[in-house]
Amino acid sequence: MENNYLFLKNGCAANFDTVPLLHETKFSTACLQAILEDKCRISAFFAIPGRDEQPNILVAVLADPIRQGLRILKGLIGKEYHSLTAQYAGFNRFERDIYESCGIIPEGHPNLKPLRFTGNDIGEMEYFGMEGKEIHEVAVGPVHAGVIEPGHFRFECMGETVYSLEISLGYQHRGVEKLLFAGPDKRSIHLIETAAGDSSIAAAWNYTALIEALGSITVAPQVNILRQVALELERCANHIGDLGALAGDVAFLPTASFCGRIRGEYLNMSADLCGNRFGRNFIVPGSCRYGVDAGKIAKLHSWLKQVSAELWNALELMFNSPTVLDRFENTGTVTAVTAVELGLVGVAARACGLPADSRTDLPRPGSEPLPQAAGKFTGDVLSRARVRYEELKISHKFLFSILDQFPQGIEVPPETGVPELMPGAIAVSVTEAWRGELCHVILTDRDGKFRQVKITDPSLHNWEGLAMALRNEEIAHFPICNKSFNLSYCGHDL
């Protein structure tokens, strides 16, 4: 334990009382120093509202890449506190969440607008505006065509140039974290896996890692290997879908058509491995629902070899097309400086040239650390596409290595069930989901039940990055900028 914080490894638990309790000023100083000077980043930031005249507590979970672990800070506050957003913009959405969920006021917050809507005030918000004879607004959503989730985009334009994009979300706030209160129970894992359904494997791994840490369950090495195989299949399916969608937005139909079909192949591989195309109900405390025998290993190896050859052909067609490169290059650029200021994570951060990656920054015991995507990335649409392409290569190299390493199959131990959990504890688990860093925090009460669960989806960090990508950009470039981030509405809204 340090003077100002508790240091915790990824996927571990500790007695919450061992986290030093700091007064507001010291807490704020420690958070800002960790981020601005020690190069830490926010993994979670939330409040524990006081009950029965107890004080309010702020909790910061900060990823420390240098020490490859997490700093846990705890601050004592009243009904309000001095906002940290003015000093570091990455706190913006976290503080708005605290205000809405707990009623604790971040005094001096520059943009205390609704993060998520509840009750009858859905969509009611005062938007930024500009004045001038040639200024006009373009409003898109919240209702979109097809099955696109709800979100409102307000563009302030002069001619075709976007001066400001304001993004309003929260139209499908479901209260997932509140539904998890007093767990674990039979529905807990299902709520976790469907909080953002395209990241079910990453979310389930986080949740079971927390249960295992709080319940002192030892996980066999082959279990983590199988979990990582499922995670990389999830990453592949989503990256392929994104690259195909980008191709479709610039009317490059060969790659768009191929990727639409090929993505389905990877979902079917997940179904063959997990029993579900999205990997649900596969990862369980202490184990996986199924092992794989020699026949399934051979089938997956042959399947992956055939489909990946088609994938590289489809992607190389796109990346070698001058018409595609003309649309992608220097479009929707976010600088590395802006990415740091906003606290971007995952693909969006790495495309700006930042090394943010919880696979290397916060290694999970028993998991193989995968290398980062190589290349010179400049923060534009092309860079965000290229990062996905390079990560697909890395994922395939890992998948083939595991399939080659275990030709006789991978057996897993029986499920342990959910044990009694450590009381009065905090546990943190971080997984590098396909969009980026996904963080789950569980606090238990004196009976070992969930006192509070905090989920931080990578999209919560990255929506402001999309807004900045449209600054001084042609409004016609919004679709490909949006697709190049492909952020989650439901992961943000929870």
Phi, psi and omega in degrees: 000135178268176181297320186253352186204165172260133178263129186226138174280156180300133178078023181241167181231157178207160174295126185295332180291344179279352175282123181301136178266115183255148171286161192310310184298316180293323178297312180298316179299317181295320179296311183293323178295318180298321183280310188280332183251320185265004175064030172280169176223158183282122171262325176202149178209115186207174182241149169251104182294138180290145178234149178053049178067016174281151181288161174280147181235133170262139178236128175244129174246112187244125176287130180246092185298327183294318181265359177055053178198196186236136172263127178252119180242148183225125184238139179267123181224169176262219180282350176210164179208163180284123183301142176266351186296325180296330179273331180209113188295341180297343178278350190312297186289329177297316181290325176295323177296317179299317180298315183287322185274334185237347182076013180272125189271122172277090186299128180089008178296131187282351188207059187277066179258166182303132174269320178219146183260142175223160176069220186260008185261023185299124178086355182276112182200146176269119184267156172297152180218162175232156180239149180149153185296329184260004180279137173216156180254145172236121180252129180235127179081183016282343179275126181242170179289152174065225185255016180295138182288162186282135175192143183251134180238122182244111182262131170257115189236151165240109189066233180265358186267131179274121175269329181206138171238123176248129184250123179245120182241196175091016183281348180232043178295118186254349181072039184300317183297322178292325179293339180276351182303140176071010174286188002281146173219188187297331183271349187303309183296326181289323175296319180296313185291337182252008176300319170217097195298337180279000178236036186298318181295313180300317181293317180295323178294317175304309185299312182292327176297323178291316177299318180294320179292316182287336181255009178054045178264128176270131183258129179293146183304321183293337177292313179294327177298314182292323176298319181290327175299314179297320180297319181288328173295321176297318179296316181298311183303317183284320176297320179296317177300319180294317181293323176294321179293321176297318177299319179295324182289340175251020175060031174265086193290328179303308181292322178301315182291314181298313184294326177300318178285316185294323175305319178299327177297319181289325174297322178290327173298318177299319178297320180293323180281317192255342186089004181205137183298333178259007176077015183286147177068023180259314181272124182230159181306124176084351185196194168238155184299324183224151165265187176231137178265180183299322180297318180289323176301313181296320179296315180295321180297312180295318181298311182296320180297316182292313186288323182295326177298319177293324180296311183297324178297315181295320183285323179294328174303316183289312185287349176257009181267120179300325181292324177290312182299325179298325179279328186274319186292135177060023177252132177060048184279133171243123183286161178298323179298314179295320180299321178293315182298325181274346181075038180295152181227169170065215182305316182300321180286315183294331177291342176268004179091009179272147182272014185300114181198112184291345176295327178257327182286324185228065185299139179265130180305132178090354180255146180277120178290124181266145180292159177280158177300132181266147177141168176265113183247136189242010173087009180262182180301318179300319180295319179294327175289318182295321178301317178298317180299314180292324179291329174298319177298316181295317180297318180294321177299318178295313183299314179296323180296321180289317180295326177286327185284332184235064183295337181272359179106175179231115177270147179235150179288167178297156176297144180269340190079178181268118182277179169291136186261153178301126181280154175058039188241164168236136176226140183229134175225135180233131175235139175279088176292175187294331176279330184153202188292120176250122186241133173238134176236134175237130170251133178253153178270189185291346177261003180082013176267161181294113174278322180200140175236130179238125179246125176242103178282147179303334180295332178299326178285327200257350182298325179293333176296320176297318179300318180289332179295338182269354180300126179059028179252155175292137183297334178294344180272358182302313183304316182284331174296315180298314180295326183292335172271316183043065183273163185263124174289310184290329176295327175285316189282325180047000000 
